[in-house]
């Protein structure tokens, strides 16, 4: 003999189709009301910057270029400087606002052969595309900035001469260029 079903169990059996119908309506109501399901996603683009330095007159080893100035002539001494125009070509690429600066770690350009003269580091100057010359210094100096771009420009170098104190020597300066985000 089969056990008798309780009165509550009989009512639940009759309610199952109704509860199923109600569940379908509740779960699909956003679709029926024109409210679609959506999913949000995001992504990032990392900053990219590149600086390429080259020059016809430069001897390069990795990221270091050596540029030799000629011996100062009488005409150079009269003029007060030796200049190398368009000695370095730079190509810069950045997908963010950028700044280009330069500096040196050197305190001086060196001492004369006889040791009587020390050439100041400020006697080495840099300029971009025929603009104004800027003295080399131990302080990082911004000399170009801009919006995201790819551009090329030339760099000129000039070494100031002091006719009164010019003494033969092997003078040198190391210039570090830094491309950074602005």
Protein Blocks (a to p, Z undefined) as FASTA:
>chain_A
ZZdddfklmmmmmmmmmmmmmmmmmmmmmmmnopacddddddddddddddddddfkbcce
hjaccdddddddfklmmnopacdehkbccddddfbdcddddddfbfbebdcfkopaccdf
klpccdeehiacddddfbdcdfbdcddddddddddddddddfklgccddddddddddddd
ZZ
